[in-house]
Amino acid sequence: MNKKTLIKVCAVTCGLGLTLAGCTSSNNSNEINNTKKYNTEINSQDTEKTGSKEIINKKIDENLYIDATLQMPETQLNEYNTKLKDFNLKDIMAYLYPDIKESDLVKDDAGGFNYDDSYIGGEAGSMSYSKDDDTSYLQLLCGYADEKKLAETKELQFESITEARAQVKELTDKMGIPGELGKENITAFNSADLNNIQSNMEQDSDYKDLLSAKKQQSMTFGTDTEIYCFTYGIKIDGLQVYANDDPILQQTRDVLITQPVNIEVMISNRGIESVFVSGIMEEPDVCNANVDIIGEKGITEALNKKFGDVILTDEYKVTNIWMEYFPLLQNDSFTDIKLIPVWCLDFEVNGNGAEDGRYTIRINAITGDEIA
């Protein structure tokens, strides 16, 4: 047995500022029941059957446990080569403004375009569009509502959620965003909501100075002013790609990654108000098809490798395991990406789960190597 070094490993905490991550730690008891029996043996056969599901309840080492369900992917997975997407800004503006002429677009030094009061810009993997100055203020109000838990999902008068969602899908198809739209978050605001949010923000000491610095005057929202805000990730092969609301990366390895995938679209009775996307890649090409995915045995070996030379003075328990695709930048490029399947492992540390901060690691689901 390897000589162990006494190290206290502390979990990295993260305050989530947007929506909660799609996979959160289970609500286990804050203490391990002393009467609970943990299996200390590693299965001789790995769990490799597509779509199989297994409950793992075992002690791996002192203060290191797994108490979670392992769900193998429903389909065969691949490794992909791709790169960060270069968006055609002129084509997107032509979609948003069907009567626009190319000569109407005024290019700036950053490569973006102004058209009347609207602006569109971007760089590799990212793009942003805003209809006008009013849009920027509406974004501020909606962001405040999300932060203060004032937002909700509901149907508005000017169009249904289904109709607005169809607009978003048509737009993202036009932009050439790969895969399918993933996890969805919708918030909706009518004029009464917006007036109430504005009033709250103006009385909030943390925002008074911001509004003053921007010389932002109060707006009066008519009864016809309504807004839907949509947020999405993307899925490939039915798996979510590393997204904006995923747990924080530990960055324990020297790997380069792209921005997490994020798609935000605001739609009002005036049409598409704003678009912001990041971490978007070109349609990926298969470079390694139908890869073999590690199961319980491989995950256990990966945990032994990570913690094997460490004496844990805190109790680490894996309570949630899920799979996603993860984008790794290639060492010789800022845009070329290898997209690989990874296992994500959420830990409770001394009984503290996602609500108290979380500790999550990602393991290459093909090789078992820790990614981040």
N, C-alpha and C positions, 0 to 999 in steps of 0.2 A: 504494500500500500504506500502511495506517495506521501512523503513528509508534507504536512500541511502547515501553511503560514497563517498565523492568527490575523485575520483582517475583518474589520466590520464593514459589511457592504450596505450602503445606504441606498434607498430607492430615490430615483429622480422624480420630483413631483411636477405636475403640469396643470395649470388652470386652463380649462377649455373655454374659449371665448365665443365659439359659434355653437353649432348644434352638438349634442352628445354623439360620441362615436357609435358606429353601427353595432359593434360588438363590445359589450361592457362586461365587467366582472360580475360573476353571480353573487347573490346575496348570501354568502356563507356566514356562519357564526364567526365572531371575532376571535374565538379561541378554538383550537383543535380539541375535540372531545377526547379525553384521555382513554375512554373505553373504545374509541373507534379503531378498527383494525385496518392497517395499511399493508397492502401487498408489497413486499420488498424484492420480488423476483421480476426479472425482465423476460418477457415472452420470447421464446426461441424463434418464433416466426413474426416478421413485421406485418403491420396491417397495410396491405396494398390493394385490397379489393375496391374497385371503383364504387363509390356510393355507400360503402359500409360505414356503420356507426358503432362506436365502442365507448363505454364508460370506463375511464381510467381512474383508479383510486389506489395510490401507492406511495410509499416512502422511498425516495431515491437515496437519500443520505441524511445525516443529522441536520434537522431544520430545513430540509428540502423535500417538498411533496408535490404530487399532481393529484388534483381532485376535479376532473373536468371531463367533458364529452368530446371525443375525437370524431369528427365527421369528415370522412374522405370525400374528395370532390366527386360530383355526379358524372362528370365527363372526363375524357382523356385530356391532359394538358400538354402545353408545348413551351419551349423557350422561343423567344422572338427577338429579331433585330428590328430596330426602328430608329427614328430620330425626332427631335423636337420639331414641331410643325411651324412652317412659315406661312402665316395667313395672308391671303390675297385681300388686302384692305379695300382695294377698289371694287372688287366683286361684292364684298359684303355691303359696302355703301350703295352699290347699284341695287342690291336686294332690298335694303331698307328704304331707299328712295328711288323707285322705279323710273321716274322722269329725269333723274340727274344726268348731266353730261360730264364727261371726264374733265372738260375745261372748267367746270364749276368747282372742282376740288383744288384746294390750295395746300401744297405740300410744305411741311415745316422742316427744320433742321434735323429733327429726330426721325424723319421718315413717315410721320403721321400725316393725316389730312384734316383740314377744316372745311366745313360746308355750312354756310350761314352760321348758326350758333352751335352746330354739332361738331364733335371731334372723334376721330378714330385713330388709334395708334397701337403699336405692338412690337414685340421682339420674339425670338425663337421660343415657341411653346406658349406664348401669352398674347392676349389681345384685349383692348378695352375700348368701349364706345359709350359716349354720353350725348343725349339729345340736345341739352342746353343747360344753362346755369340752374334753372329750376330743378332739373334732374339731379344735379349734385346735391341740392338741398334735400330733396326727397330721399336720396341715398343716406344722408346724414340722419334724417328722422328714422328711417327704417333700421339703420344700424343701432341707434339708441334704443329703439323698441325691442330689438333682439337682446341687447345687453341687459335691459331692465325687465325682461320677461313680460313685455306689454304686447307682444305679437301673438296672433292666433291664426288658425286656418279656417276659412269660411268662404262661402260663395258670395260674389259681388254682383251688382246689378248690370254692369256694362257688358260682361260676358261670364260664362261659367268657367270653373277650373278646367274642365275638359277642353273647352275651346282655347283657353290660354295655354294649356299644356301642348296642344297641337301646334300652336304658333312657335313655342320653344323648340319642339322637335323639328319643325320645318327649317327654322333658323340654324340649328346645330348641324342638320344634314347639309345645308348650304355651305356652312363653314368647313365641312369635311372632317368633323370630329369622329374618330374611329369608334368601333364597338357599339355598344348601346348605352343609353342613359342609365345610370345606376341609381343609388339611393337618393330619394327625392325629399326635399324639405320645402314646404310652401307656407308663406305667411301672406295675409291679406289685410288691407287697410281701406276703410271708407273715409269720407271727409271728417266725420266726427272723431274717428280714431286719430287722424293726422293732426287735427286741432288740439286734441288732448295730449298727444305725444309732444307737440311743439310747446304747449304750456308747461308740461313737466320739465322739458329740457331747458327752457328759459329760466326756470326756478332752481335748476341744478347748478350748484356752485362749480362743479367740475366742467360744466359746459358753457357757463356764462362768458368766460374769458375767450373761449374758442369762437363763439358767435360774434363777440365784439371784435376780435382780431380779424375775422372774415368780413366784418361790416355787414353781417347778414341781418336783414330786416325780417320781421315776422311776416308770414304769408297768410292770406285768408283763403281757405280751401272751400270752394263751392261744393254744392251737394253732388255734382257729377264727378268730382275728383276721387278716383279709386285706383288702387295699386295691388297687383300681385307680385310677390318676390319669389322666384324659384331658385333653388340651389341643388346641384347634382354632382355626383361623381360619374365615372364611366365603368362599364363592365366589359371584359373580354373573356370568352369561353364561360360566361356565367359568373365569373369572379370579379369582385371589385378591384380596381387598380388603386394603389396607395393614394389616399385622398386627404383633403384638407382637414377633415374632422377625425382622422385616425389618431391613435395615441402617439405621443411625442417619441422621436427617435432618440435612442441612448447614445448614438455615435461612438460606440466602443470599438469600432473597426475603421481602418483607413479606407473608406469607400466614398465614392462621389455619387450623389443622387440628384435627381431633378426636383423641382418644386412639386408638391403634391397636386393631384388633379383637383381642380375646382371650376365649376361652371355656375355663374350667377346671371340671371336675366330678370330685369324688372319690366313689367308690362302694365300700362295704364290705359285709361280711356283715350289717351292720345296716341297709343300704339306702343312700340318697343322703346322704352325710355333709356335703358342702359344694358350693356353686356360686359361681363368681365370673365375671362377664362385664363387659367394658368396650368402648367404641367401637361399640356396637350401634345400628343405625339402624332406622327403620321401613321397611316394604316400599317400595322406591324407585319413583318414577313417571318414565317416559321424558319428557324434555323436548327431546331432539334425537336422532332415531332414525337408525340405520345411518350413523354418521359415517365420514368418510374418514380413514384412519389414515396418518400419515407413515411412510416407510420409510427406506432407507439415505440418500437424498439429504437428507431433512428432518433426520435425526439428525446428519449431517455439518454441515449448515448451523447447527444448534443449537450444536454444539461450536465451530464457528468463531466464532459470536456470543459464546459464553462466554469463550473463550480468545484471541480475535482480537487484543486489545490488551495481551496479557500475554506476556512472554518467560518460558517455563517453564525453570527451571534444574534441575528434576527431570523424570524421564521418566514421562509419563502414558500408560498403555495401557489402553483399554477391553477387558476380557477376558470380560465376561459381560453380555448384554442380555436383559431379560425384561420382560413387561408385567403391570401390575396395575391395579386400580381404586383411585383415591385420593380421600379425602374432604376437601373444602375447605369450611370454615365460611364462610358468607356474612358480609360486612362488618357488616351491621346486625343480626346475630343471633348468639346463643351456641349455638343448636340447629339452625338450618337449614343444610342441607348440599347442595353440588353434588358429585356423584360423577362423576369423569372418568377416562378411560383414560390411563395414563402409561407411557412407556418408562423403565425403570430401567437405569442404566448403572453397572456396577461397574468400577473402575479398579485396576490394579496401579500402584503408584508406586515407581519404582526397583526393580521386580521384586518388591515386597512385595504379597502378596495378602491374602485374608480372614484367614488365620491370624496375620498380623502387624498387624492393623488394616486398615480398609478405607475407601475413599473412594467414595461412591456419589451420583450425582445423578439427579433425576427430571425428565423432560421431558414436557410436555403432548403426548400422541400425536395431537392434532388440530391444534394451532396451532404446535407446536415450541417454545413458550416454556418456559424453565426454571421448575420449580415449587419444588423444594427440594433 
